């Protein structure tokens, strides 16, 4: 997990996340005890493989946004739970551009902190071995709320920091 102000964010430093110029992503705004935006980013080819596990009759782009939104809602609601409040998520939207352009497209102020988690997502594809794909999960938060989120995730007692 890494963090940096949006103004200093270096997409090239995300070595374990999507590495190409373009990402296939889902961005979603959230409000509650914390407010911000979250972005799930995958390589476009890996996103396509992820979609192949679904019903062939469904719209693949709508399915990608739906699945990505569900994942982002789970993450942001867990952050809200850690702070003792409910997070409400807006609709997700598709992002097909560079990682930096997607983050800047949230219109977050330049001092916004970007908390990034990089890993591998494992998913089965019909009649094929399990696919493992790198992903990046980026949560944009106001700097003054990050300490409260980290305290809440650690389970520290007391009210969240302002």
C-alpha positions, 0 to 999 in steps of 0.5 A: 500500500502506498500513499501520496498527494495527488499532485505528487502521484507517480503512476509509474511507481505502481509497479505491481498494478496495471502498467500500460498507458491505459487502464480499464477502470471503475470510478465511484464517489462516496459520502459519509464519515469520510468522503472521496472517490475510489478507482479500481484499475485493471489492464484492459485485456485483464478486464475483458477476461474478468468479464468473460466469467459472466452471462454472455447475454449481458452488456459487458461494459455495464457488467464491468461497471456493476462488478467494479462498483460492488467491489468499491462499495465493499471497500468504502463501506468497510472504511465507513464501518471502521469510523462508525458511520455509513458510507453512501456510494454514488453510481460507478462510471467507466474509465478508459484512459491513463491512470493519472487522467482517471484520478484527475477526472475526479476533480479532487484538489491537488492536496488530496491523498491517494491511498493505493493498494496493488495486488493480484485478482484471481478469477476463474474463466469458463473452462480455462485455468484460473486467471491472475491479474494485477489491479490497483485500488486507489482511494482519494481522501482529504488529508485531514481524514486519513489519520482517522481512517487509519486509526479506525482500521487499527481499531483505536479507541476514541473519536476519529480525528478531525 
